[in-house]
């Protein structure tokens, strides 16, 4: 039996809630401590796992029983808390976005290097097994070079309960810091090449939700490949229709529930958000019927189009059409633990390290800047 990695959790909100099924079902992980300002979340964690809870992340970092920290706090705290944890001798798994600026990213990378500890950034949907299998097919060389990628996702993102800073771009709110991180991460992985330049337009169409809720971008890669990336979080068309009504978290969805996000968004948003988060009265642990995804992706190679899906990867080749089926995951997001455990316990360099995540943030920041300036941005 493999030794367990002793993991502490900073932040018991939404990100932790969707990662919890992984953490409790992966035999390589032992949850040993947590920190959160909400008393109800701390009480729930203490009852569920019979271990220490703290109000302050600094106290969690000082806990000698914690080997690695999963930082799932709001975006604006990632950089300072990651550096604090690394300097305290803890390995770090930090949620996306890694930080809000490239300077913050550089400080985090430097802290990891000086401490000799691992820094892994995730979850992003580039960890998803159908995406990794698509990358494996590309790397096999069987279908030639990647020439073009089309990506599209329409969700209800903007109409989920939000804290005020989640609707403020300057504070890390909106689609560029939240949703583009997933899409760009996947595009970079599948293209296998740095982004050379991009052009992006964005929309902020609801004065009551005053941040960018949609974008359309054209990305050019150094290899000569290019990509079109489209995202909308305005809760009208739901592109999960194109995924057999399997949702982003791999759950089955009811197509008759149209408009539910807007209908439920009444009253105190913070109270609604807290009630659905871990420790809240309406919290329910997520269940999955298939692999997670981030909308439609079609990768056009010389000899085939490849389409990752919740149940596998469709291959549309010159002389065949087939589905490379992937069994439903026994542990959701196990690929995140593969990287974290592999890097900390087995010395395997992680793909989603600080440098990787900083490059993704650089592209997302350039998309935002391009949308504001109305011009192409070179990276």
N, C-alpha and C positions, 0 to 999 in steps of 0.2 A: 504493500500500500504506500502511495506517495505521501510524503509529509505535507501537512497543511500549511498554507500561507496565512498568517494571522493578520487579518484585515480590520482596520478601523474605518468608519464612515463619517465624513464631514458633510452634513446636510442631509436631512431625511425628508426632502420634498419630492417633487415630481420625478426628477431624474433617478433618485434612489428607488422610488416606487416601481419604476419600469425595469430597473436593474435587479430588484430584489429576487424575482424568481430564479435568476442566474446564481446569485450569491448563496441562496439557501439550498440549491439542488446540485451545485458543482462540488464534488467531494474534495477538490483541491483547496477549497476556501474555508476558513473558520472566522466567523464574525466575532470580534472580541471587544469592540468598544464603538461608541458613536458620540457625535456632538451635534446639537441643534438647539436654537433658541426657543423652540416650541415645547412647552412642558408635556403636552399630550403625546407628541412624537417620542420624546425621551422615555416617557412611561411605557409606551407601547413597545419600544425596542428593548427596554430592560425586562419587560414581561416575556417577550418572545424569545430572547436569547440569553437571559440570565447573565448579563455582563455589564460592564461599567458604561455609564452615560455621563456626558459633560454638557454644560451650556456653551463653553468656549472652545474653539478649535485649538487654541494654544494649549489647553489642558490635555486635549486628545493627543497632540503632537508630543507631549511630555510623557505619555503613558509608555512604560518600558515593555509592555506586552504587545504593543502594536509594531508589526514589521513593515506594513505598507498602509498607505492612506488612500482611500477612494474619495476624491473631492467632488461633491455633487451639490455644492452651494451655488447661489446666483453668480452669473458670469463675472460681475465686477470684483468678486473676491478670489477668483481662481489664482491669479498671479501671486498675490501676497501669501495666500495660504499654501500654495505649492512650494514656494521658496522657504516658508517657515518649516514645512514638513521635511523637505530635503535637508535643510540645515540641521534639523533635529535627528538626522540619520534614518529617515523613513523613505522607502520607495514610494512613488506616487503614480496613481491612476487618476487623471483629471478629466472631467467631462469636457465635451466640446461646447463652445469654442475654447481653445486653450487659454486665450486671454483676449483683451480688447484692443491691444496695439502690438506692433512688432517689437517695440522696445521691451514691453512686458514679457513677450516670448523669449527674447534674448536673455533677460534676467533669469528666467526659469531654466533655460538650457544651461546657462553658466552655473547656476546653483546645483543642477544635476551633475555636471562635470566635476565641480569642485568637491562635491560630497561623495562621488563615486557610486551614487544610487541611480536607480532606473526611473525614467520619466516616460510614461505611456499615456497617450491621449485617446480617449474614447468613452463611451461608444459613439461611433459614427457608422452609417450604414455601409461603408466600405468594408466593415468586418463581416457582413452577411455572407453566409455560405454560397448562395447563388452567384453573388458578385465574385467571390474568390474562385468559384468553379469556372466562371466566364474568363477570368484572368488566366487560369490554368489552360483553358482551351486556346486562348490567344498565344500564350507563351510556348505552346506545343509547336507552333509554326505551321500547323496543318492548314490553316486558313489564310495565311499570308499576313501582311501588315494591316494594322488598324488605320483606316482612312477617315472615318467619320463616326461620330456618336450623337445620337438624338436622345434627349432626356426631358421628361415631362412629368409634372406632379401638380395636381389640384386638390387642395385640402380645406379644412375649416380652421387652419392654424390661428388666424387672427381673431377668431371669436371664441377661443377657449378662455377661461378665467385668467386674468393677468394681474400682476402687480404693476404699479405705475411705471417702473423703470423698464418693464418688458414692452412698453409701448413708446419708448423713448430711444431713438437710434443712438444718440450720444452716450447713453448708458448701457448699450449692448442689446437693445431691443430690436424687433423687426426681423424680416426674413434673411437679411444678409448675415447677421450674427448667429441665427438659429437654424434656418433651413438650408441656405446655400452651403453651409459647412458640410452637410451630408452630400449634396449633389456634386459639389466641386471635388470632394474627397474621392467619390466614386469615379468621376471623370478622369481625374489625375491617375488613379490606379489603373484603370482600363486602358487609357492612352499610353501609359508607360513612358511619358515624356513631359518635360516641364512646359507650363503655359508660357508662351512667348508674348502674346498680346491678346487684348479682349475689347469688346464693345458691348455696353449694357444699357438698357433702359429699364426704369423701375416705376411702379405706381404706388401712390399713397392716396387712396380714393375715398376714405371714410374719415371725416374730421373727428369723429368720436374715437377712432383708433389711429392716432396721428403718427404713424410710422410706415415704412415701406411694407406693403403686403403682397407685392407681386414683382416679378422681373422677367425679362427675356434677354439672354446673353449669347454672344458668339465668341467662342474661345478658339484661338489658334495655338497649336502646340509646336514645339521646336522640331518635331519629327516631320511636320507637314500635315499631320492630321488636324481636324477641326471638329468642334462640337457646338450644338445648339442646346441651350439649357433654359427651360421655361418652368416657372413656378408661380402658383397663385394660392394664397391662403384665405380667399374671400368667401369661402363657404357656399359656393354655388355648385358648379360641376364638381363631381367627386371622381377623380381618376382611378379610384379603387374599382370602379366599374370595369376597367380594363384589366384588372387583376383577379377577376372572378369573385369580386366582393370579399377579398381578403385584405384586411387593413394593414397599416404600416407595422403594427406589432405582431403580425401573423394571425390576428384574431378574425373570426368570421363576422361579417357586418350585415346588417339588415338594410337593404336598399329602400325600404319603406320608412326609414327613420330620417328622411330628408329634412333638413332645416333644424334638426334637434339642437345643434350648437347655439344658434341664435336664440331659440326659444328658451333655453336653459340659462342664458346670460342675463339674468335679472337680479337686482339688488346689489349687495356688497360683494364685489368680485374676489377680494382677498378672503372673505369668509367662505365663499363657495370653493375657492381653490384649496384652502386649508381643510375643508370638510372632505375633499376627495383625496387629499394627500395622506401619506402614511400616518396613522394615529387618529385620523379624522373619522367621523361617524359614518361617512359614505365611502370610505376606502374599501376597495376590493382588489385582491391580487389578480394580475392579468393572467389570462389563459391564452394559449396559442394553438392553432390547428395547422400552421404551416410556417415557413420561414418568413422573417421580417423583410421589408423592402422599402424602397423610397421611390415609388412610382415606376413609370415606364422608362426603360433603357433599351436602345437598339444600337449595337455596335456593328458597324459596317467594315468588314475586312475585304481583302482581295477576292476571297473565294467563299465567303459566307456572311450572313447577318446573324448575330448572336443576341438572344434576348433573355436575360435573367428574369425568372418568375418565382413566385412563392413556393412552387413545388419542383423547381429544377431550372434548366436552361434549354430554351428552344434553339436549335441549330437549323438555319435555312441555308443549306450549302448548294453547290452547283448541281449535284445529282441526287440529293437526298434532303428530306425534312424529318427531324427527329427531336424527341424530348429526352435530354439527359436528366432522368428523374433523380431527385434527392429526397431521401427519407425525412419525414418531419423531425425537427430537433428534439432530442430527449431533454437537453438543457438549453433554453434560449440564450442566445448571445454567448455561447460557450467559447466562441472564437476570441472574445475579449479576454477571457481568462487564459486561453492558450498563450496569448502574447504576454500578459502580465506574469503569469506563473513561469512561462518559459524564460523570460528575461531575468526575473528575480531568483528563481530556484534552479534554473538549468543553464544560465549564461547565454541564452539565445538572443541576439540583437532583435529588438522589436521593430516591426515595420512602422507602426504609428508612434514614432518617437517625437521629441520636441521639434526637431528640424522638419519632419514631415508635416506636423500640424501647423507650424509657422508658415510653411509654403502654402498650405490651404488657406489660412487666414489672409495671407498676402493677396491671393487671388480674390477672395471675398471683399476685402477692403478696396481693391482696384475696381471691382464691379460696382460698388457703391459710389466711388469717385467718378467712374465713367458715366454713371447715370446722372450725376449732378452736373458734370461738365459738358455732357453731350458730345464726347469724343472718344476715340480709341486710346487705350492706355497700354503702353509697353511695359513689360516686367523684365 
